[in-house]
């Protein structure tokens, strides 16, 4: 399973959830899930917007995690 992990990136730049919502157009619910580490059922376009905002590649914020099945 792929997860989106922005922890290291947003800590370095001290980015707030409100900034991400305002700049990327992602919903507050989506951004909240990102910050909680629960964003795993995502649209690739959302990840692309986020990566562009953070100034990194999509692969920099995607992490592979084992399935809990």
Backbone as numpy.savetxt, mean C-alpha at the origin, in Angstrom:
# Nx Ny Nz CAx CAy CAz Cx Cy Cz
0.43 -15.91 -1.38 -0.42 -14.75 -1.38 0.48 -13.51 -1.38
0.07 -12.50 -2.13 0.81 -11.24 -2.15 0.14 -10.23 -1.24
0.96 -9.52 -0.49 0.49 -8.45 0.39 1.17 -7.15 -0.01
0.53 -6.06 0.28 1.15 -4.75 0.05 1.73 -4.29 1.38
3.01 -3.97 1.38 3.69 -3.54 2.60 4.32 -2.18 2.36
3.76 -1.16 2.97 4.31 0.19 2.82 4.98 0.67 4.10
5.11 -0.21 5.07 5.61 0.19 6.38 6.95 0.94 6.31
7.94 0.32 5.70 9.27 0.95 5.65 9.23 2.26 4.86
8.49 2.27 3.78 8.44 3.45 2.92 7.73 4.61 3.59
6.58 4.35 4.20 5.84 5.47 4.79 6.52 5.98 6.07
7.21 5.12 6.79 7.93 5.55 7.99 9.09 6.48 7.60
9.82 6.12 6.54 10.95 6.94 6.11 10.50 8.36 5.74
9.34 8.44 5.07 8.87 9.73 4.58 7.84 10.38 5.50
7.45 9.70 6.58 6.45 10.21 7.53 5.16 10.61 6.82
4.65 9.69 6.02 3.44 9.91 5.24 2.22 9.55 6.08
1.20 10.39 6.01 -0.03 10.10 6.73 -1.05 9.43 5.81
-2.03 8.82 6.43 -3.10 8.20 5.66 -3.84 9.26 4.85
-4.07 10.41 5.44 -4.79 11.49 4.75 -4.06 11.94 3.49
-2.73 12.01 3.55 -1.94 12.40 2.37 -2.12 11.39 1.24
-2.09 10.11 1.59 -2.23 9.07 0.58 -3.61 9.13 -0.06
-4.65 9.29 0.76 -6.02 9.39 0.25 -6.15 10.57 -0.71
-5.69 11.72 -0.27 -5.82 12.95 -1.05 -5.05 12.89 -2.37
-3.85 12.37 -2.34 -2.98 12.38 -3.52 -3.28 11.26 -4.50
-3.60 10.08 -4.00 -3.77 8.93 -4.89 -5.22 8.71 -5.33
-6.17 9.21 -4.55 -7.57 8.96 -4.85 -8.05 7.61 -4.33
-7.20 6.90 -3.60 -7.63 5.64 -2.98 -8.60 5.96 -1.85
-9.50 5.04 -1.57 -10.49 5.28 -0.53 -9.84 5.22 0.85
-10.43 5.92 1.82 -9.91 5.86 3.18 -9.90 4.43 3.74
-10.89 3.62 3.39 -10.94 2.23 3.85 -9.74 1.46 3.32
-9.44 1.63 2.03 -8.29 0.95 1.42 -7.00 1.36 2.09
-6.83 2.65 2.29 -5.59 3.15 2.91 -5.47 2.66 4.35
-6.58 2.60 5.06 -6.56 2.08 6.42 -6.11 0.62 6.43
-6.61 -0.17 5.48 -6.19 -1.57 5.37 -4.70 -1.66 5.07
-4.19 -0.75 4.26 -2.75 -0.72 3.97 -1.94 -0.52 5.24
-2.35 0.43 6.05 -1.62 0.74 7.27 -1.75 -0.37 8.30
-2.87 -1.10 8.26 -3.07 -2.21 9.20 -2.44 -3.51 8.72
-1.91 -3.52 7.49 -1.30 -4.72 6.94 -2.31 -5.76 6.52
-3.54 -5.34 6.22 -4.61 -6.26 5.85 -5.02 -6.12 4.39
-4.21 -5.48 3.59 -4.57 -5.23 2.20 -4.00 -6.33 1.32
-4.80 -7.36 1.07 -4.32 -8.48 0.26 -5.23 -8.76 -0.93
-6.43 -8.24 -0.93 -7.36 -8.42 -2.05 -7.42 -7.09 -2.80
-6.36 -6.81 -3.56 -6.20 -5.48 -4.13 -6.29 -5.46 -5.64
-6.58 -4.28 -6.17 -6.53 -4.04 -7.60 -5.10 -3.62 -7.92
-4.59 -4.11 -9.02 -3.22 -3.76 -9.39 -3.11 -2.26 -9.66
-4.17 -1.66 -10.20 -4.14 -0.22 -10.47 -3.95 0.58 -9.18
-4.53 0.10 -8.08 -4.35 0.77 -6.79 -2.91 0.68 -6.32
-2.30 -0.47 -6.51 -0.90 -0.65 -6.12 0.00 0.24 -6.98
-0.33 0.36 -8.26 0.44 1.23 -9.14 0.35 2.68 -8.70
-0.84 3.15 -8.34 -1.01 4.52 -7.85 -0.19 4.75 -6.59
-0.24 3.78 -5.70 0.50 3.88 -4.45 2.01 3.93 -4.69
2.50 3.05 -5.55 3.93 3.02 -5.86 4.37 4.35 -6.49
3.56 4.87 -7.39 3.90 6.15 -8.01 3.98 7.25 -6.96
3.01 7.29 -6.06 3.00 8.28 -4.99 4.24 8.15 -4.11
4.62 6.91 -3.80 5.77 6.67 -2.92 7.11 6.81 -3.63
7.08 6.89 -4.97 8.31 7.03 -5.74 9.12 5.75 -5.78
8.42 4.62 -5.87 9.11 3.33 -5.91 8.43 2.44 -6.94
8.95 1.25 -7.13 8.32 0.32 -8.06 7.28 -0.51 -7.31
6.37 -1.10 -8.07 5.35 -1.96 -7.49 6.01 -3.11 -6.71
7.08 -3.64 -7.25 7.76 -4.77 -6.61 8.38 -4.39 -5.27
8.63 -3.10 -5.07 9.19 -2.65 -3.78 8.18 -2.74 -2.65
6.90 -2.72 -2.96 5.89 -2.72 -1.91 5.06 -4.00 -1.85
5.31 -4.93 -2.78 4.63 -6.21 -2.71 5.51 -7.23 -1.98
4.88 -8.00 -1.12 5.58 -9.01 -0.33 4.82 -10.33 -0.46
5.55 -11.40 -0.66 4.90 -12.70 -0.73 4.83 -13.29 0.68
3.63 -13.72 1.05 3.40 -14.31 2.36 2.75 -15.68 2.18
3.01 -16.60 3.08 2.39 -17.92 2.97 0.87 -17.84 3.16
0.15 -18.67 2.43 -1.30 -18.78 2.60 -1.59 -19.43 3.93
-2.66 -19.02 4.56 -3.04 -19.60 5.85 -4.11 -20.67 5.69
-4.03 -21.44 4.63 -5.04 -22.49 4.37 -4.64 -23.79 5.02
